[in-house]
């Protein structure tokens, strides 16, 4: 059952029409657009992939549409900044073995 994005306690393991009706009756929700699942899925993916890939997977023809799905949160921004810091700490651009030896001699 863990392989499905929208899991449900059904034989197939995923949401079916009957599965959607039952929670709404319990929660007393009269209308629930399935579009909400798409928005939630894309919002959750946004924390783990770049916006251009997200837009491609969502089949958006305009990037401004993709931006509506991206809701940055403090912890994801901090994690991204940390990944960038770690990536830069191994910075070797413009250096070679010869230039490193020359700087040690001087």
C-alpha positions as CSV (number, residue, x, y, z in Angstrom):
1,X,0.0,0.0,0.0
2,X,2.9,2.4,0.6
3,X,3.5,2.7,-3.2
4,X,0.5,4.9,-3.8
5,X,0.5,8.7,-3.4
6,X,-3.1,8.7,-2.1
7,X,-3.4,5.5,-0.1
8,X,-6.7,4.1,1.1
9,X,-7.8,1.0,3.0
10,X,-9.2,-0.7,-0.1
11,X,-8.3,-3.9,-2.0
12,X,-6.3,-2.0,-4.5
13,X,-4.6,0.2,-1.8
14,X,-5.5,3.5,-3.5
15,X,-8.4,5.9,-3.5
16,X,-11.5,4.9,-5.2
17,X,-14.9,6.6,-5.7
18,X,-16.4,4.9,-2.7
19,X,-13.4,5.8,-0.6
20,X,-13.8,9.6,-1.3
21,X,-17.5,9.6,-0.4
22,X,-17.1,8.1,3.1
23,X,-14.7,10.6,4.7
24,X,-16.8,13.5,3.4
25,X,-19.9,12.1,5.0
26,X,-18.1,11.7,8.3
27,X,-16.5,15.2,8.1
28,X,-19.7,16.7,6.8
29,X,-17.9,18.2,3.8
30,X,-20.3,18.8,0.9
31,X,-17.8,19.6,-1.9
32,X,-14.2,18.5,-2.3
33,X,-12.6,19.2,-5.7
34,X,-10.2,16.4,-6.8
35,X,-8.0,19.3,-8.0
36,X,-7.0,19.8,-4.3
37,X,-5.1,16.5,-4.5
38,X,-3.0,17.9,-7.4
39,X,-2.3,21.1,-5.6
40,X,-1.2,19.2,-2.4
41,X,1.0,16.8,-4.4
42,X,2.7,19.5,-6.3
43,X,3.2,21.6,-3.2
44,X,4.8,18.7,-1.4
45,X,7.0,17.9,-4.4
46,X,8.1,21.5,-4.5
47,X,10.2,21.0,-1.4
48,X,12.2,18.3,-3.0
49,X,12.7,19.4,-6.6
50,X,13.5,22.4,-8.6
51,X,10.6,24.5,-9.9
52,X,11.4,23.8,-13.6
53,X,11.1,20.1,-13.1
54,X,7.9,20.6,-11.1
55,X,6.4,22.6,-13.9
56,X,7.4,20.0,-16.5
57,X,5.8,17.2,-14.4
58,X,2.7,19.2,-14.0
59,X,2.6,19.9,-17.7
60,X,2.4,23.7,-17.2
61,X,3.1,25.7,-20.3
62,X,3.7,28.9,-18.3
63,X,6.1,29.1,-15.3
64,X,3.7,31.5,-13.6
65,X,1.3,28.7,-13.2
66,X,3.9,26.6,-11.5
67,X,4.7,29.4,-9.1
68,X,1.2,29.1,-7.6
69,X,2.0,25.6,-6.4
70,X,5.3,26.6,-4.6
71,X,4.9,27.6,-1.0
72,X,8.4,27.8,0.4
73,X,8.6,27.1,4.1
74,X,11.3,28.2,6.5
75,X,12.8,24.7,7.0
76,X,13.0,24.0,3.3
77,X,14.7,27.4,2.6
78,X,17.2,26.8,5.4
79,X,17.9,23.3,4.1
80,X,18.5,24.6,0.6
81,X,20.9,27.3,1.9
82,X,22.8,24.7,3.8
83,X,23.1,22.5,0.7
84,X,24.5,25.5,-1.2
85,X,27.0,26.3,1.6
86,X,28.2,22.7,1.7
87,X,28.6,22.6,-2.1
88,X,30.6,25.8,-2.0
89,X,32.9,24.7,0.8
90,X,34.7,22.3,-1.6
91,X,35.2,25.2,-4.1
92,X,38.2,24.6,-6.4
93,X,37.4,26.8,-9.4
94,X,40.5,28.4,-10.8
95,X,42.9,26.2,-8.9
96,X,45.2,23.5,-10.2
97,X,47.9,21.4,-8.7
98,X,50.5,23.7,-10.1
99,X,48.9,26.9,-8.7
100,X,48.5,25.3,-5.3
101,X,52.2,24.4,-5.2
102,X,53.2,27.9,-6.3
103,X,51.1,29.4,-3.5
104,X,52.9,27.1,-0.9
105,X,56.3,28.2,-2.2
106,X,55.6,31.9,-2.1
